[in-house]
Amino acid sequence: MIQLMMAAALLVLAVARIPAIARNGRDPVFLAALFAGVASVLMSPAVYATVDHLVGGMNLAKLALNSSMIVGLWYLRRAVLEAILPADTRHLLIRTLPLTVTLALQLVFFILTGPTTTTDSWGLYHERLPAALFSTMLILFVGWVCAGVALSCFRYIPRMRRSFKVGFTMVGLGCVVGILVVVRFTIGLLSAPVPALVAVPVPSHEVISLLEMITIILVGAGLTVPAVAGRTRRKRQARWESDTLAGVEPIRERILRNAGPERFLETDPSAPARERLHRMIVEVWDAELAAGGTLTPAERSFLLDAEKQLDLNRLP
């Protein structure tokens, strides 16, 4: 049941990122949530057994599960690094090499394992060495992604503005929890070839499932916080621009009428509100200078405040 809850949480995250796709044409967070959601659905023993029986009953569903998780983690890593680091200009083949190598080695070990019957439990698949190596690829990839993302987040958090600082702190903490899950799975995987590890105290599967859920919630919510804050900031800015335009327009019309019609410039109604507002303020100051001072103190203060706010909004 908890696996399906994780899948539902990831679906909510994917839906929340649809506006970003509409705005940018792409969104790695959406793809990360989509692939990880597929993996979470397949983690449910009942779903796994049903799907695997439909595709031959030889653990092909495990290959799909692990591959979906790896691809989802890859897009998660991309989403985080693209948000906090300069663009990676290396060739696509170089940038995707870790993903390609991991998926290729995983496929090789899956083939070397040979035919197996459906095993809907983690520990039942590792009796053969190639099967253990197959699962090792996922564990190593999860550890690599979680460690890299956590280090990047905590390194750059002090330089971020507030919404990014909150969001990526959550992402970093989620990845730290993910590393704890990786350690648990590593001990479980190595306990077959190294029986002494059976005596190592580890959290129960229920606790691990809860930690996985916490990881997904922290990372998903952390990636959503900056996006939501950005949308809120853009809406607030658009409302301010609209209200300020409504206040500047009558001042402009009066001042330009007094200064003479030759000072009227053609306006472009389709231009962004910020550009129209800046143009109007420049026209008012120019006409005010020519007319010898007809602005009231309240109008002058209003225009100065608007100009100051426009300058502040240009800051990165």
Buried (B, 14 or more C-beta within 10 A) or exposed (E): EBBBBBBEBBBBBBEBBEEBBEEEEEBBBBBBBBBBBBBBBBBBEEBBBEBBEEEEBBBBBBBBBBBBBBBBBBBBBBBBBEBBEEEEEEEEEEEBEBBEEBBEBBBBBBEEBEEBEBBBEBBEBBEBEBBBBBBBBBBBBBBBBBBBBBEBBBEBBEEBEEBBBBBBBBBBBBBBBBBBBBBBBBBBBBBBEEEEBEEEEBBEBEEBBBBBBBBBBBBBBBBBBBBEBEEEEEEEBEEBBEEBBEBBBEBBEBBBEBBEEEBBEEBEEEEEBBEBBBBBBEBBBBBBEEBEEEBEEEBBEBBEEBBEBBEEEEEE
